[in-house]
Amino acid sequence: MDLRALLSIPYLLEAEAVETEPGEWLVRLAYPELPGCTAEGFVVEDVLKNLERRRIEMIVALAEAGKQPPIPRRPLASSDPLWTARDLGLSDRIAALLAARRPEI
């Protein structure tokens, strides 16, 4: 499976809100099917972006090491991991890896 397909796999998302002090809440998000892929913070949108960055970086690192990430379900046909990587401000290296593997139309 190529990198584009690996980055298009949908993972289960777990969300938890934890009251750290009276009236103050911390958001914890995780992809439990990707061990160690978690993020937390106070603004849910920021936490979700951090989690997505971590997911992409984790999958790219595994692929570069010749390892396969967990594949609990088929990749989404409508996913555009290149757009996602650029939107998240990921390194140019990851965007270049995806662009290099982009199929010809």
C-alpha positions in Angstrom: 0.0 0.0 0.0 1.5 3.4 -0.9 1.8 6.4 1.4 -1.2 8.2 -0.1 -3.4 5.2 0.7 -1.9 4.7 4.2 -2.7 8.4 5.0 -6.3 7.9 3.7 -7.1 5.2 6.3 -9.9 6.3 8.7 -9.1 5.6 12.3 -11.5 5.7 15.3 -11.3 8.9 17.2 -11.7 9.0 21.0 -12.5 12.3 22.7 -12.6 13.1 26.4 -13.1 16.3 28.3 -11.4 16.5 31.7 -12.1 19.2 34.3 -8.7 20.2 35.5 -10.0 22.9 37.9 -13.5 24.0 38.6 -14.8 25.5 35.3 -11.5 24.7 33.4 -11.6 21.8 30.9 -8.9 20.0 29.1 -9.7 18.1 25.8 -7.9 14.8 25.1 -8.2 13.2 21.7 -6.6 10.0 20.5 -6.6 7.5 17.6 -6.4 4.4 19.8 -5.7 2.2 16.8 -2.4 4.1 16.4 -0.6 3.5 19.7 0.7 6.7 21.1 -1.2 9.0 18.7 -2.8 11.4 21.2 -3.1 15.2 21.8 -4.5 17.4 24.5 -5.2 21.0 25.1 -7.9 23.6 25.8 -9.2 24.4 22.4 -10.7 21.4 20.6 -9.9 22.7 17.1 -6.2 23.1 18.0 -6.1 19.7 19.6 -7.6 18.1 16.6 -5.1 19.7 14.3 -2.2 18.6 16.6 -3.6 15.0 16.5 -3.9 15.0 12.7 -0.3 16.3 12.5 0.8 13.5 14.8 -1.1 10.9 12.8 0.5 11.9 9.5 4.0 12.2 11.0 3.6 8.8 12.7 2.5 7.0 9.5 5.2 8.7 7.4 7.9 7.7 9.9 6.6 4.1 9.9 6.5 4.0 6.1 10.0 5.4 5.8 11.2 2.7 8.3 9.7 0.0 6.1 7.0 -0.7 8.6 3.3 -0.8 8.1 0.9 1.1 10.4 -2.2 -0.6 11.6 -4.8 -0.9 8.8 -8.2 -1.5 10.6 -10.2 -0.5 7.5 -9.9 0.4 3.8 -8.6 3.9 2.8 -11.2 6.5 2.0 -11.4 7.1 -1.8 -12.4 10.7 -1.2 -9.4 11.6 1.0 -6.8 14.1 -0.1 -3.8 13.6 2.2 -1.7 16.1 0.3 -4.2 18.9 0.9 -4.5 17.9 4.6 -0.7 17.9 5.0 -0.4 21.4 3.5 -3.4 22.7 5.5 -1.8 21.5 8.7 1.5 23.3 7.9 3.4 20.0 7.9 7.0 20.0 6.7 7.6 20.5 3.0 9.3 17.1 3.1 6.0 15.3 3.8 4.2 17.3 1.2 6.9 16.5 -1.3 6.7 12.7 -0.5 3.0 12.8 -1.1 3.3 14.9 -4.3 5.9 12.6 -5.7 3.6 9.6 -5.2 0.5 11.4 -6.6 -1.0 9.3 -9.4 -1.2 10.7 -12.9 -4.7 11.7 -13.9 
